[in-house]
Amino acid sequence: MELNLERPIVFFDIESTGLNIATDGIAELSFVKVFPGGEKQVKTWKIRPWDYDKMCQIPMNPSASEVNGIKDEDLVDCPRFIEVAEEVVSWLKDSDLAGFNSCKFDLPMLSEELERIRQYCSRRSTDPRATPVRQEKARQMLEAVSVDLHQVRMVDVQNIYHYMEPRNLRAAYRFYCGGEDFDNAHTAEADTLATYEVLKGQLDMYQEADKHHEQPLKNDVAFLASVGYRPKTVDFAGRIILRDDVPVIAFGKYKDRTVKEVYEKDKSYFTWIENGDFTLDTKAQFRRLFREYDAESKAARSKPLQGEDLSHAADLLKKHFSGA
C-alpha cells in the first residue's frame, strides 16, 4: 500500500562514531524523500565527524566500526556536517520524518549536530577576532539551519512494529501456544510456566532450516543458550565486556578502554566503582581484576632482571654514579 501523504516525508538513517549523542558525531546520513503521488528522491552524505571546540575529527568508536564498517581514514576527505548542513536542512523543510528506532537515536543525533553548528556560528558571528566576512558567513549559516526538529512529525516504524507485534511473554505465548492468552499473567508462577511452554513451542515450530536461518533450533541446551547475538560480559550487568577475550569497560569516561589500562593509569577508578551505585557482582568483578593485575605487577617487580632489562638498568646505574 502506498503512503497517503499530504506533504513529503523523509525517511532517514544515521551511522555514527558511537552511541553517545553528546560526544559522538554523524559519519553517514541517508535520506529517502517520498512525495505525495509516490515520487522518491535519495541522497546520502559521507561526513567527517567534527569537534567544533577542539577543531579536530571525532574518532570512530571501535565497537561502532565493527557494526557499520566505517573507519577514521574513510572520512578524512569527506565534508564536515557544517559544510552540508544547508543542503540537509533544505531536504527537511516542509517535510515529515520517518525512521526505525529514530526517536531514540537518529533524531536526537541529527538535532545535536545542528545544535553544535548553531552554537559554533553564534560564537563566530560575534567573535572580534573573526573578520567581518566570516562573521557575516556565520550569521547566514545560523539562518540556514534554523529548522526546529521538535516541531516535526516523526513516524518511528519500530514503535509501530512493537505496537502491532508486541515482544512480550503474552505475545510469545499467543504465537507459539495456540493463539490464546494464559491465565494470571504477571504472576511469577504463571509467567514461569508460560515460558516453559513457549520454549517447547519454539522447538516444535523451528525444526527446519529456512532462507533466514541456516540452522534449525536444536533440542540442546548448549545450542539454545548460544542463540542470538549478545556481547560476552564479565559481569551480569554488562559494565565489563570481553573484546578478543580482553576485559574492556563498556560505560563512562573510560568506555572502550581495557580494565588493565585503567588499572595502570588510574587506580582510584576502582575505589570509585567500589563506592558507586553498581551491582555487587560488578564490584566483585572489578575487585577480582584489580587483584589479578596487582598480583601480576608485584610478580613482575620481584622477578630478576634479564636480557635488555638488565642491560638498561646497568646503564642507568652507570650514569647515576658517573654523574652523567
N, C-alpha and C positions, 0 to 999 in steps of 0.2 A: 504494500500500500504506500503510495507516495504521500509525502507530508502535505498537510493543508496549511499553507503559510500565507500570512498577511504581509509579512516583510521577510527579508533574508535572515537565515540562521547560519551561524558559523560554528561548525564542528572543529574542535581543536585538541591538540595533544602536545605535551612538552616532554622533552628529555633534558635532564638537568645534571649538574655536577654532584648532586646528592639530594637528600630528603629534608634538609634543614632550610626552611623557607627564608629564615632570617639571614643566613650566611651563604647559602648556595645560589647558583645562578642558572639561567637557561642556556643550554648548549644547542638545542634544536627545537624549533617551533613549527608546527604544521597546521594550516588552516584548510578546511574544505567548506566553501561558502555555497549554500544552496539557496536559490532564489524562488519566489513564487512562480509556479509553472514548471519547476524542475531543473532549470539550468544550473550547472555546477562549475565552480572555479576552484582550483587547487593551488596552494602556494606553500612552500617550505623554506625556512631560513635555517642555515647553519650559523651559529652565533658564537663569538668569542666571549665567554662569560667574564665580566669585568667588575673589579672592586674599585668604585669611584673615590673612595677615601685613600686607599693605598696606591691607586693608579697602577694596578697590575692584574694579570689574568687570574681568575679564581681556578684553582686546580681541581681536576676531576677526583672525586672520591673513588678509591679502588673498587668498592662494592658497587658503585653506580656504573663504572666502566664494565664490570663483569656482566651487568644486565643489558646496557644499551650499546656496548662495543665502541663507545667514543673515548678517544684518548686526548690528552692535552695537546699533543703535536698536531692532531687533526684540526684543531681550531685556531691555530696561531695566525693564519692568514684570513680568517673569517671576520666579518664586520662585528663590532660591538653592538649591543642592543640599542644603544643611543643612536647608532647610525641607521638603524632600520625602524626605529620606533614610530616615526611619522607614517611610514607605509603600513606598519602593523595596525596603528590606530585607524587608518583610513579603511581597512578591512572590517574593523569592529564597529564603526559608526553606523547608527540606524539599523543595527542587527541584534538579534538574539544570539545566545551562545548555547552550545551543547558539547558534551564530552562524557567520558567514562571515568567515574570517580573524580571528576574535575572540581566538584565543590570543596573537596578536602585538600586537594593539592594543586592542580593545574591553574585554577582560577586565583587562589591566593599567591601562587608564584608569579603569575603574569602581572597581577596587581603590584606585587613587591618590586618587580623590575621597573614598572612605570613610576612608582613612587621614588625609587632611587634616582631616576633621571630627573624627576621634578625637584628633589632636594638638591641634587648637584647643580642644576640650572638655576635654581633660586640663589644659591651661594654665588654662582658665577656671574649672575646678572647684576649683582651689587658689589662685586669684588673690585676694589680700587686698583688692584694690580692688573686686572684684565683690561685689554684695550676696549674702546667704545664699540668697535666692530664685534668683538667677542661677547660683550655684554648684550648687545642687541640680538646676536645669534642665540644666546641663551634664553632671552625673553621670547623669541619666536618659537623656540623648541617647547617652552613651557605652554604656550598657547596650543601648539600642535598636539601635545599629549594630554590634553585636558579632559579626556574621557573619564567618567566615573563608573567603574565596573560594579559598584554596589547597586547601581540603578538598572543594571542589565538583567533581563530574564535569563535564567540559567537552567537548562534541561540536563540533568545528570542521569544518563542512561543506566548507570549502575543502581541508582536509587529505584528506578522503575523495575529493574530486574529483581532486586531484593524485595520490592513491594509485591510483585506478581508471583515470584517464585521464592518465598522465604526460605532461608537456610537455617532452620532451627530443628529441634528434635521432633516437634509435632509434624512439621512438613515432611521430614525424612520418614517418619512412621507412616504417614498417609501414602507416600510414594512407594515405599518398599513392602508395606504390610497390608495391602488390600484397600487403601483409599479411605479408611475411617480414622477418626481421632481416637487416641487412647484415653481411658478414664484417669482422672486425678493428676493431670499434667502439672508439673512443677512441684510435685511431692517427690522426695528423694527415691522412695521405693518404686513408684510408678515410672519415673524417668529412667531408673537403672534397668528395670525390666524391659522397657521400651527400647533402650539402647541395645540390649542383648538381641531382641527380635529384629531390629534394624540391621545389625551386622549379619545375621543369618539370611535376611532378605537380600542383602547386597551380594553375598556369596551365591545365592540362587540366581540372581539376575545377571551377574557378570562372569559367566562360565566360559565365554568365548572371546577371543581377541577380535577387535574391530579396527577400523581405519584410524581411530583416535588413540587406541590403546593396544600396543603390540603384545602385551601380556594380559591374559585374564586374571581375575583375582584368584590367588591360590589359597586353599584352605589350610593355611600355615601361619602361625602366629608371627614368626620371624619376618615373613614376607609382608603380612598385613601391617606390622609395625613400621615397615620401611616405606609405605605408600605415601606419596605426597611430599613435595619439597618443603623442607624447613631447615634453617641453619643449625649446624651442630653447636650446642651450647655447653658451657662448663657448669653454669648454674641454671636452675629451673626457670628463673625469671628472665634469662637471656641477656643479662648485663655483660657477660663474657661469652664471646663466641669463638669457635675454633676455625681458623683460616689456615689451611695446609697444616693442620694439627698444632698450630701455634695459638695460644690464648690471646685474644685481641679484645680490647674494651669496645663495647658497642653503644656507648652513650656519652654525653657530656663533652667537656673540653678535651679529653684525651681519646675521643672516638677514633677508631681505626689505628690507634697506637697499640703495640703489643704490651701486655702486662709487664713483661720483663723490662722493656724500655722505660716504662713509668717507674718501676722499682729502682732502676739505676739513676733516674733523674729527679724523682720527687717521691721520696718515701713517706712524706706527710700525707700523700693522697690516700694511703692505706688507712691511716688514722681517721681521715675524713669519712671514708667508707664505713669504718667500724662505728662511728658516732652518728652516721646518717640514717635516713629513713629508707633503709633497704631490707630485703628479706634476710632472715637469719641464715638461710642457705647461701645467699650471695655473699654475706660477710664471711661465712665459713670458707668459701672457695677462695676469696681474696686472701684470707689468712693462710690457707694451705699453700697458695702460690708464693706468698711472701716468705713463708718458712722454707719452701723449696729453693727459692732464689737466694735466700740468706745463707742456707747451707752450702750452696754452690759457690757463693762468694767467699765464705770462710775457708772452704776447701782449697780454692784457688790461691788464697793468700798464704796458706800454710804449706803449699806444695813447693818443694825446692825448685829454684830457677834452673832452667836448662836451655841450651842452644842460644838462640838470638836474644832471649830474655836475659840470660845470664851475661852475655856479652854487653848488652845495653846497660845493665846495672853496673857492670865493672867500669864501663866508660864514664858513667855518671859519678862514681866514686873517685876515679882518677881526676876528673875535672874539679870535683869538690876539694880534694886535698892538695891539688896543684894550684888552686886559686884561679883556674881558667874560667 
